[in-house]
């Protein structure tokens, strides 16, 4: 066959000689270019994915700590994962390093850190005392987190960004972790209150898949100027939390978990009053 008749191949179809001996394929991602055509990019953004990896590690550390019986460390690790998860998205937006890979990696990390880890920690701490009923409670939480993340990913760009539909998985995980941490500091054994703990864990899982709206705090502009007293308020909040972190953090997330149903009830009553006024 002559050279003219040989099939041609694009540069993207040919292997990169510098990586041909490396046992892991290079990640290639297609995005829409300015002219509407697909543009292929190799590699991933390092900075936001470092935060995501750190959050994933925190979730894994929480599981290992619970297996060793260090439930306070496990709960703290879940809170650390929540902070890191909040940073990776903001860092990606601020540095313009968003990618489809980062979004998928973040969801998988969230499933471990805010779905599997809290369920296994609370099961090891308390729910094991209920036998099969205990792991059912834990599984309701895991399934709720998985369904919540899947629904969130498929509704990106169509929902009001000021609100979450359903309790966000990091907040639900913080609610469960705060319960373990705070009650443990009180010296309460999880096995002695397994049934109430199981009910609260399952309720957190159900709130994640509910249609209850929660304020997302995504409209806060962290890059804009604020009055000087705002930084004083931030310092005051840190000082208050530091006095008793386990109980105060748990109370904060109890209040946040209740805020959605309470606001839904308030809106329902307002509609009832409006409808009765209209009928009159």
Buried (B, 14 or more C-beta within 10 A) or exposed (E): EEEEEEEEEEEEEEEEEEEEEEEEEEEEBEEEEEEEEEEEEEEBBEEBBBBBBBBBBBBBBBBBBBEEEBBBBBBBBBBBBBBBBBBBBBBBEEEEBBBEBBBEBBBEBBBBBBBBBBBBBBBBBBBBBBEEEBBEBBBBBBBBBBBBBEBBEEEEEEBEEEBBBBBBBBBBBBBBBBBBBBBBBEEEEBBEBBBEBBEBBBBBBBBBBBEBBBEBEEEEEEEEEEEEEEEEEEEEEEEEBEEEBBBBBBEBBBEBBEBBBEBBEEEEEEEEEEEEEEEE
